Amino acid sequence: MIASLLRLFHMSPPLVELCNVSCVKDEQPLFRDVNLVVNEVILRGKSGSGKTTLLKCIAHLILYGGSILYRGSAPTIYGVPSYRIRVLYVPQRPSMLPGSPQDFLSAIIALDAHKALAKKSAQRTSPLQRAMDIASSWDISPQLWDREWSNLSGGEAQRIALAIALGLDSAELLLLDEPTSALDPASSLAVERYLINEVRSERASLKAIMWITHSDEQGGRVGNKFIQISGGKCREEQGSSV
Ligand SMILES: Nc1ncnc2c1ncn2[C@@H]1O[C@H](COP(=O)(O)OP(=O)(O)OP(=O)(O)O)[C@@H](O)[C@H]1O
């Protein structure tokens, strides 16, 4: 709705807008009528309330009702693979992925959708080099890139998955599913700082993040909008207290 009004006045539509989004699990509505414009959003709610499911709807990874618009158009207008690398979901447990991080990154780089975006990019270094540099700044050694995901620690896998998402330099919106849940406080702060600097930097592709966290402290550090999901509804809250 916002997108069509803005078009009327020749203004840019929001990066990502949710209009009456709903999702059903086991024939029961999990949530309904979610309306939201995404920027630095913190998503909170009890375990099982539907946070991951909402991020997967936004990433167009599962079926949903209502509409999700990226720059005013449906994901299918861009092509779903192209949409998914621009609106990129980073899973809570990357350790469940097959192969090694390097295999995973190579598979994404080989996608036509990525090649088309990369052609337009001003980046001089490869996505692997960028991802490895970012991960290295978070104490991830180069040897880990060839190790099976299943043999990485939870915290190593989380940092590498995030470094891949950033190194690809394709996402305008990152959907982060408890991205630091397996990290110690110092590593968690380093990752938060990097992500916030990136999303607020004029030169970065990244324009917005939607971040699930169970930590109010973290929410207060990284969010400017706070959404609580509960009883099948999403509502915006003020500040960082639940
Ligand atoms: N494929 C599925 N089939 C049936 N039910 C599902 C499926 N995926 C998730 N659910 C159910 O949907 C509900 C919401 O799951 P979701 O993972 O979105 O919750 P969450 O809020 O992210 O929880 P947590 O904080 O524990 O990660 C849960 O009850 C879950 O069991």
The ligand as an SDF file (V2000), in Angstrom:
LIG
                    3D

 31 33  0  0  0  0  0  0  0  0999 V2000
    7.9450  -27.1690    8.6950 N   0  0  0  0  0  0  0  0  0  0  0  0
    7.1630  -27.0370    9.7780 C   0  0  0  0  0  0  0  0  0  0  0  0
    6.0540  -27.7960    9.9290 N   0  0  0  0  0  0  0  0  0  0  0  0
    5.2410  -27.6690   11.0050 C   0  0  0  0  0  0  0  0  0  0  0  0
    5.4630  -26.7740   11.9890 N   0  0  0  0  0  0  0  0  0  0  0  0
    6.5550  -25.9930   11.8880 C   0  0  0  0  0  0  0  0  0  0  0  0
    7.4590  -26.0880   10.7900 C   0  0  0  0  0  0  0  0  0  0  0  0
    8.4550  -25.1650   10.9810 N   0  0  0  0  0  0  0  0  0  0  0  0
    8.1830  -24.5590   12.1420 C   0  0  0  0  0  0  0  0  0  0  0  0
    7.0590  -25.0410   12.6860 N   0  0  0  0  0  0  0  0  0  0  0  0
    6.4330  -24.6380   13.9350 C   0  0  0  0  0  0  0  0  0  0  0  0
    6.0960  -23.2540   13.8320 O   0  0  0  0  0  0  0  0  0  0  0  0
    6.2790  -22.6050   15.0940 C   0  0  0  0  0  0  0  0  0  0  0  0
    7.2040  -21.3900   14.9150 C   0  0  0  0  0  0  0  0  0  0  0  0
    8.5150  -21.8260   14.6100 O   0  0  0  0  0  0  0  0  0  0  0  0
    9.6980  -20.7710   14.4650 P   0  0  0  0  0  0  0  0  0  0  0  0
   10.9410  -21.5480   14.1820 O   0  0  0  0  0  0  0  0  0  0  0  0
    9.2890  -19.7480   13.4870 O   0  0  0  0  0  0  0  0  0  0  0  0
    9.7420  -20.1420   15.9330 O   0  0  0  0  0  0  0  0  0  0  0  0
   10.7650  -19.1110   16.5960 P   0  0  0  0  0  0  0  0  0  0  0  0
    9.9360  -18.0110   17.1530 O   0  0  0  0  0  0  0  0  0  0  0  0
   11.8280  -18.7310   15.6140 O   0  0  0  0  0  0  0  0  0  0  0  0
   11.3710  -19.9920   17.7690 O   0  0  0  0  0  0  0  0  0  0  0  0
   12.8340  -20.0110   18.4920 P   0  0  0  0  0  0  0  0  0  0  0  0
   12.9460  -18.7280   19.2750 O   0  0  0  0  0  0  0  0  0  0  0  0
   12.7150  -21.2250   19.3550 O   0  0  0  0  0  0  0  0  0  0  0  0
   13.8680  -20.1620   17.4040 O   0  0  0  0  0  0  0  0  0  0  0  0
    6.8560  -23.6560   16.0510 C   0  0  0  0  0  0  0  0  0  0  0  0
    5.7970  -24.1660   16.8340 O   0  0  0  0  0  0  0  0  0  0  0  0
    7.4120  -24.7190   15.1230 C   0  0  0  0  0  0  0  0  0  0  0  0
    7.3670  -26.0010   15.7270 O   0  0  0  0  0  0  0  0  0  0  0  0
  1  2  1  0
  2  3  1  0
  2  7  2  0
  3  4  2  0
  4  5  1  0
  5  6  2  0
  6  7  1  0
  6 10  1  0
  7  8  1  0
  8  9  2  0
  9 10  1  0
 10 11  1  0
 11 12  1  0
 11 30  1  0
 12 13  1  0
 13 14  1  0
 13 28  1  0
 14 15  1  0
 15 16  1  0
 16 17  2  0
 16 18  1  0
 16 19  1  0
 19 20  1  0
 20 21  2  0
 20 22  1  0
 20 23  1  0
 23 24  1  0
 24 25  2  0
 24 26  1  0
 24 27  1  0
 28 29  1  0
 28 30  1  0
 30 31  1  0
M  END
$$$$
